[in-house]
Amino acid sequence: MAILATFMGVPKEGPSAGIALVVGIISALKGLPVRNDLAMTGEITILDKVLPVGGIQQKLQAACEAGVKEVVIPNDNLTEAQTLPAAITQKLEITPVQVVDEAIKAALIVPKAWKEESRYVPEEARAKAYSFDPPHYGPWHREPLGPCDP
């Protein structure tokens, strides 16, 4: 799955909601709730990277004022976040992430039963679960005309 709403390398407005969009979509597809004490920001790429965003200090201050306990931010924004006053950084748990999967693991609430039962997908199998071949049907599909037709 890819959400392409930006052109990388060009200044733009709105891409900082990238990881929030992905987490929301994964939550809906898996039927798993998202933590309500967590905020997140970060631009995403097609290659699963989380890119830095602007205004990180203002976003962390707003999260602190809203009573958020943990904020997921891009790893490249961590040094900027650490320059905030101690009154803000002591109230927030700041979780830096480099890839989208780290944000998903921090945000989703996985039921304890999933971890204890055989339905739980082991760590090494998760990579396979996130990649799949697209179905071979739809408006682009046609039946082969003969043995040499691709």
C-alpha positions in Angstrom: 0.0 0.0 0.0 1.3 3.5 -0.8 -0.2 6.8 -0.1 1.3 9.4 -2.5 0.1 12.9 -1.7 3.4 14.7 -2.1 6.4 15.2 -4.3 9.5 14.5 -2.2 12.2 17.2 -2.1 9.7 20.1 -2.7 8.5 22.2 0.2 4.8 21.5 0.8 2.0 21.6 3.4 0.4 18.5 5.0 2.8 15.6 4.6 3.4 15.4 8.3 0.2 13.4 8.7 1.7 10.5 6.7 2.3 8.1 9.5 -1.1 8.9 11.1 -2.8 8.0 7.8 -0.9 4.7 7.5 -1.6 3.8 11.1 -5.3 4.6 10.6 -5.6 2.5 7.5 -3.8 -0.5 9.1 -6.0 -0.1 12.2 -9.1 -0.3 10.0 -7.8 -3.2 7.9 -6.7 -5.3 10.9 -9.6 -4.2 13.2 -7.1 -3.1 15.9 -7.7 0.1 17.9 -5.1 2.9 18.1 -3.9 4.2 21.5 -5.8 7.3 22.5 -3.0 8.7 24.6 -0.6 8.9 21.6 0.1 11.5 19.0 2.3 11.1 15.9 3.8 13.1 13.1 6.1 12.3 10.2 6.2 12.2 6.4 6.4 8.8 4.8 8.0 7.5 1.7 7.2 4.6 -0.6 10.2 2.8 0.9 8.8 2.8 4.4 11.0 5.6 5.7 9.7 8.3 8.0 11.1 11.8 7.0 11.5 14.8 9.3 8.8 17.5 9.5 8.7 21.2 10.3 7.3 22.7 13.4 8.2 19.8 15.7 8.5 22.0 18.8 5.1 23.6 18.3 3.6 20.1 17.7 5.1 18.7 20.9 4.0 21.7 22.9 0.4 21.3 21.6 0.5 17.6 22.4 1.6 18.4 26.0 -1.1 21.0 26.4 -3.7 18.4 25.1 -2.6 15.9 27.7 -1.0 13.4 25.3 1.4 11.0 27.1 3.5 9.8 24.1 4.4 11.4 20.8 5.9 9.4 17.8 8.2 11.6 15.8 10.7 11.1 13.0 14.2 10.2 14.3 15.7 13.1 12.4 13.6 15.5 14.5 14.8 14.2 17.8 17.6 16.8 18.4 15.2 19.6 17.7 12.7 18.1 20.1 15.3 17.8 22.9 15.8 21.5 22.9 12.3 22.1 24.3 12.0 23.2 28.0 12.2 20.4 30.6 8.6 21.2 31.6 7.4 19.8 28.3 9.9 17.0 27.7 9.3 15.6 31.2 5.6 15.3 30.6 5.9 13.6 27.2 7.5 10.3 26.2 9.1 11.1 22.8 9.4 8.0 20.6 11.7 8.5 17.6 11.0 6.2 14.6 12.9 5.7 11.3 10.4 3.4 9.5 6.6 3.2 9.4 6.6 -0.3 11.0 8.0 1.2 14.2 5.1 3.7 14.4 2.6 1.0 13.8 4.0 -1.1 16.6 3.9 1.9 19.0 0.4 3.0 18.1 -1.8 -0.2 17.7 -3.2 -2.1 20.6 -2.7 -5.8 20.0 -5.0 -8.0 22.1 -3.2 -10.2 24.6 -5.0 -13.2 23.2 -3.3 -12.7 19.9 0.1 -13.0 21.5 -0.9 -16.1 23.5 -2.8 -18.1 20.9 -1.6 -19.8 17.8 -3.3 -17.1 15.7 -0.5 -14.7 16.6 1.8 -14.1 13.7 5.5 -14.5 14.7 7.9 -11.6 14.1 9.7 -13.3 11.1 6.3 -13.9 9.4 5.2 -10.3 9.6 7.4 -9.2 6.7 5.6 -11.7 4.5 2.2 -10.6 5.7 2.9 -7.0 4.6 3.8 -8.0 1.1 1.5 -9.6 -1.4 1.0 -10.1 -5.1 -1.8 -8.0 -6.5 -4.8 -10.1 -7.6 -4.9 -11.1 -11.3 -8.3 -9.8 -12.0 -9.9 -6.4 -12.6 -10.3 -4.1 -15.6 -6.6 -4.6 -16.6 -6.9 -8.4 -16.8 -7.7 -10.3 -20.0 -7.5 -13.9 -20.8 -4.3 -15.0 -22.8 -5.0 -15.3 -26.5 -2.6 -18.2 -27.0 0.5 -20.0 -25.6 2.9 -17.2 -26.5 0.7 -14.3 -25.3 1.9 -12.9 -22.0 
